[in-house]
Amino acid sequence: MNRLSINHYICPDDVTLSEFLDATVAVGAGAVGVTARAIAEVGAGPLKAMLDARGLAVSSLNSAGYFAAKDGALVDGHDRRMVEAAAVLDAGALCVISGGRGPARSLEAAQSRVRDGLHALAEIARAAGVRLGVEPIHPVDLMTKGCVNSIADTLALIEDIDGVGMILDVNHSWWDPALPRVCRRHRDRVALLQICNVVEPEPSRPRREFLSEGLVDIAGLIAGFEADFYTGLYEFEIFPPDLRGRPFGQALEDAARFMRALAAGS
């Protein structure tokens, strides 16, 4: 159970940071994914103290990058602050999003900016002792959020950059044939597996769901990662709209129950 992490993104606005951390501990998770919202609310140092008091690690800090969407400097003040916060929190990885292509650039030009920005950010992160994790983004969001979409393209992007791995989000990569076997050849590059299930009520528009429901064989995926000697954390990540009126604590309990059943072999 200590390999289950819960991402802070799940919290509706009326759930305080302390309430979220306490709820995470209550269901038996050993880590959290931290958001920029949490850093802005209390600061990295005080948050580290709150985590230490509860025995919680940090699986990821979200997020930096968005290089393809920037018109100015590829690495900005927000990126630098996120690296500093990741160092204070001893985060397992700082999540890097490539940024959407947008209407003004070709895909090749957008990905070139991502490559340049990632090299620059990686140099800053290495000096701070922070590992970056690039997250492939579902192709449906190519224009708006991420122009690096497949696991293969992500591996090619990070191949020659020391200290950079991948954060694989099931919501974004469930369709990718490389996902179930990525640890066989690239285990050292997998910084984190973010888990949720997926429903697709509209064509080409996946939506996050509780682990126990949906289209994806999450149990089989995790079993495959374990068989390929993945030793990292499993970070449950959904957002308040994905709760669809259900209490956020219900999603935490569902995730914890799901992971307990896997550990018990049932």
Disulfide bonds with the S-S distance in Angstrom:
none
